[in-house]
Amino acid sequence: MLVNRLSALPWLQAARPVAHGMIALPLLWGQALALLVTGQFHWQWFIALHIYGLACQVYILYLNDYADEAVDKINNTYWFSGGSRVVPEGQLSGQQLYKASFIALAAMALIAMASSANGRPGMLFFLGLSAFAAWNYSLAPLRSSYRGYGELHQGLSCGVLLPLTAFYLQSGSLLNVPWLMMAPMFLVFYAGNIITALPDTPSDAHGGKRTYPV
C-alpha cells in the first residue's frame, strides 16, 4: 500500500494542487455573476463544474509539462514556475504526462456530455473551446506561449472562458452575461502570466520562448 501511495505522488505533483486557484477562482467568479444577474444557483452544477475544473487543470498542466520538457530541464531559476519539475527530476517522462492528459480530457468530456443530457447542451461547445485553448497554449499549431502571446492566451482562457463556462452552466444561457465583469479576471490572469514567467526568463530565452519578460 505504501508503494502504491508513493507512486501516485509524482502524478499529484504534476497536477500542481497549489495552482488550483487559476481554475477555481474564475469558476467561482462566473457562478457568482450568474447568481447576481439571474438569481440562479444549483448545487449539482456547482459540484459538476468543479470536478470539470479539476480535470481541466490536470489536462492543462500535464500538457504544459510535456510541451516544456526541454526548457524546464535547463531551468535553474524557477520559483512557483518552471513546471511541476517531475520531468527534470526524472519522476515521470513527458510522454507519460502526454498520454495521461487524455484521461483528464475524457473526464471533462464525460461531465460535458452528462451536462448536455441534463439541459446544458452548450457544455459540449465549452468543452471544445477548453480543449483547444489548453492544447494551443504550448503546442502546435498556435503554440502561443512560445510565440509571444501567452499572457493574452491565459487572460482569455482562464479569465474569460472559464467564467463564461461557469455562468452558462448555472444559468443555462449567455444572454445576460455582464461582459464588462469579465475584464477583472482577464487582467488578473494576463498579469499573472507575466509575473510567473519572470523567474523563467533565462531558460525561456535560451529555449526560444518569446514570453513578455523575454
C-alpha positions as CSV (number, residue, x, y, z in Angstrom):
1,M,0.0,0.0,0.0
2,L,2.8,2.4,0.9
3,V,4.5,1.8,-2.5
4,N,1.2,2.5,-4.3
5,R,0.8,5.7,-2.4
6,L,4.3,6.8,-3.2
7,S,3.9,6.0,-6.9
8,A,0.9,8.4,-7.0
9,L,2.9,11.3,-5.6
10,P,4.6,12.3,-8.9
11,W,1.2,12.5,-10.6
12,L,-0.1,14.7,-7.8
13,Q,2.9,16.9,-8.0
14,A,2.5,17.2,-11.8
15,A,-1.1,18.3,-11.2
16,R,0.2,21.2,-9.0
17,P,-2.6,21.4,-6.4
18,V,-1.2,24.9,-5.3
19,A,-2.1,26.1,-8.8
20,H,-5.8,25.3,-8.5
21,G,-6.7,28.9,-7.9
22,M,-6.1,29.5,-11.6
23,I,-9.2,27.3,-12.2
24,A,-11.3,27.6,-9.1
25,L,-11.2,31.4,-8.9
26,P,-12.7,32.1,-12.4
27,L,-15.2,29.3,-12.0
28,L,-16.4,30.8,-8.7
29,W,-16.5,34.3,-10.3
30,G,-18.7,33.1,-13.1
31,Q,-21.1,31.4,-10.8
32,A,-21.2,34.5,-8.5
33,L,-22.1,36.6,-11.6
34,A,-24.8,34.1,-12.6
35,L,-26.3,34.3,-9.1
36,L,-26.1,38.1,-9.1
37,V,-27.6,38.6,-12.5
38,T,-30.1,35.8,-12.9
39,G,-30.6,34.6,-9.3
40,Q,-29.8,31.1,-10.3
41,F,-27.6,28.7,-8.3
42,H,-27.8,24.9,-8.2
43,W,-25.5,22.7,-6.1
44,Q,-25.5,19.9,-8.7
45,W,-24.0,22.3,-11.3
46,F,-21.6,23.6,-8.7
47,I,-20.2,20.1,-8.0
48,A,-20.1,19.1,-11.7
49,L,-18.4,22.4,-12.6
50,H,-15.6,22.0,-10.0
51,I,-15.0,18.3,-10.9
52,Y,-14.8,19.5,-14.5
53,G,-12.3,22.2,-13.3
54,L,-10.1,19.7,-11.6
55,A,-9.9,17.6,-14.7
56,C,-9.3,20.7,-16.8
57,Q,-6.4,21.6,-14.5
58,V,-4.8,18.2,-14.9
59,Y,-5.2,18.3,-18.7
60,I,-3.7,21.8,-19.0
61,L,-0.7,21.2,-16.7
62,Y,0.2,17.7,-17.9
63,L,0.2,19.0,-21.5
64,N,2.3,22.0,-20.4
65,D,4.9,19.9,-18.7
66,Y,5.1,17.7,-21.8
67,A,5.5,20.7,-24.2
68,D,8.0,22.5,-22.0
69,E,10.2,19.4,-21.2
70,A,13.3,20.7,-23.0
71,V,13.0,24.2,-21.5
72,D,12.3,23.0,-18.0
73,K,15.3,20.8,-18.0
74,I,17.6,23.8,-18.4
75,N,15.7,26.0,-16.0
76,N,17.5,26.6,-12.7
77,T,15.9,30.0,-11.8
78,Y,12.3,28.8,-11.3
79,W,10.1,29.9,-8.4
80,F,6.5,28.9,-8.4
81,S,7.1,28.4,-12.1
82,G,9.2,26.2,-14.4
83,G,6.6,23.4,-14.5
84,S,6.0,20.8,-11.8
85,R,9.6,19.6,-12.0
86,V,8.6,15.9,-12.2
87,V,10.2,15.6,-15.7
88,P,13.5,17.3,-14.9
89,E,13.7,15.3,-11.7
90,G,13.1,12.0,-13.6
91,Q,10.0,11.1,-11.7
92,L,7.9,10.9,-14.9
93,S,8.5,11.3,-18.6
94,G,6.9,13.9,-20.8
95,Q,5.3,11.1,-22.8
96,Q,3.7,9.7,-19.7
97,L,2.2,13.0,-18.9
98,Y,1.1,13.5,-22.5
99,K,-0.8,10.2,-22.5
100,A,-2.3,10.8,-19.1
101,S,-3.6,14.2,-20.2
102,F,-6.1,12.5,-22.5
103,I,-7.6,10.6,-19.5
104,A,-8.3,14.0,-17.9
105,L,-9.8,15.2,-21.2
106,A,-12.0,12.2,-21.2
107,A,-13.2,13.0,-17.7
108,M,-14.0,16.6,-18.9
109,A,-15.9,15.1,-21.9
110,L,-18.0,12.8,-19.7
111,I,-19.1,15.7,-17.5
112,A,-19.9,17.8,-20.5
113,M,-21.9,15.0,-22.1
114,A,-23.8,14.4,-18.8
115,S,-24.5,18.2,-18.5
116,S,-25.7,18.2,-22.1
117,A,-28.1,15.4,-21.5
118,N,-29.5,17.3,-18.5
119,G,-30.4,20.5,-20.2
120,R,-27.0,22.2,-20.8
121,P,-26.1,21.3,-24.4
122,G,-23.7,24.3,-24.7
123,M,-21.2,22.5,-22.4
124,L,-20.1,20.5,-25.4
125,F,-19.2,23.8,-27.1
126,F,-17.3,24.9,-24.0
127,L,-15.5,21.6,-23.8
128,G,-14.3,22.1,-27.3
129,L,-13.1,25.6,-26.6
130,S,-11.3,24.5,-23.4
131,A,-9.6,21.6,-25.1
132,F,-8.5,23.9,-28.0
133,A,-7.2,26.6,-25.6
134,A,-5.2,24.2,-23.4
135,W,-3.6,22.4,-26.3
136,N,-2.6,25.5,-28.2
137,Y,-1.1,27.3,-25.3
138,S,2.1,25.3,-25.6
139,L,1.6,23.0,-28.7
140,A,1.2,23.5,-32.4
141,P,-0.4,25.0,-34.4
142,L,-0.7,28.2,-32.3
143,R,1.9,27.5,-29.5
144,S,1.1,31.0,-28.2
145,S,3.3,30.7,-25.1
146,Y,6.3,30.3,-27.4
147,R,5.3,33.0,-29.9
148,G,4.7,35.9,-27.6
149,Y,1.0,35.7,-26.9
150,G,1.0,33.6,-23.7
151,E,-0.3,36.3,-21.5
152,L,-3.2,37.1,-23.9
153,H,-4.0,33.4,-24.3
154,Q,-4.1,32.9,-20.5
155,G,-6.1,36.0,-19.9
156,L,-8.8,34.9,-22.4
157,S,-8.8,31.2,-21.5
158,C,-8.7,31.4,-17.7
159,G,-10.0,34.9,-17.2
160,V,-12.9,34.8,-19.7
161,L,-13.6,31.3,-21.0
162,L,-13.8,29.7,-17.5
163,P,-16.1,32.3,-16.0
164,L,-18.4,32.1,-19.1
165,T,-18.5,28.3,-18.7
166,A,-19.5,28.7,-15.1
167,F,-22.1,31.3,-15.9
168,Y,-23.6,29.2,-18.6
169,L,-23.7,26.0,-16.5
170,Q,-25.5,27.7,-13.6
171,S,-27.9,29.9,-15.7
172,G,-28.3,27.8,-18.9
173,S,-27.7,30.8,-21.1
174,L,-25.3,33.6,-22.0
175,L,-27.9,36.2,-22.8
176,N,-27.5,38.0,-19.5
177,V,-23.7,37.9,-19.2
178,P,-22.3,41.1,-17.8
179,W,-19.4,41.3,-20.2
180,L,-17.6,44.2,-18.5
181,M,-17.3,42.0,-15.5
182,M,-15.1,39.6,-17.4
183,A,-12.4,42.3,-17.5
184,P,-11.1,41.9,-13.9
185,M,-10.4,38.2,-14.4
186,F,-8.8,38.8,-17.7
187,L,-6.5,41.4,-16.2
188,V,-5.6,39.1,-13.3
189,F,-4.6,36.3,-15.5
190,Y,-2.9,38.5,-18.1
191,A,-0.7,40.0,-15.3
192,G,-0.3,36.6,-13.6
193,N,1.2,35.1,-16.7
194,I,3.8,37.8,-16.9
195,I,4.7,37.6,-13.2
196,T,5.1,33.8,-13.1
197,A,7.2,34.0,-16.3
198,L,9.7,36.4,-14.8
199,P,11.8,33.8,-12.9
200,D,12.0,31.6,-16.1
201,T,13.4,34.3,-18.3
202,P,16.9,32.9,-18.7
203,S,15.8,29.4,-19.7
204,D,12.9,30.7,-21.8
205,A,15.2,32.9,-23.7
206,H,17.6,30.0,-24.3
207,G,14.8,27.7,-25.3
208,G,13.3,30.2,-27.8
209,K,10.2,31.2,-25.9
210,R,9.1,34.7,-26.7
211,T,7.4,35.5,-23.4
212,Y,6.7,39.0,-22.3
213,P,9.7,39.1,-19.9
214,V,12.0,37.6,-22.6
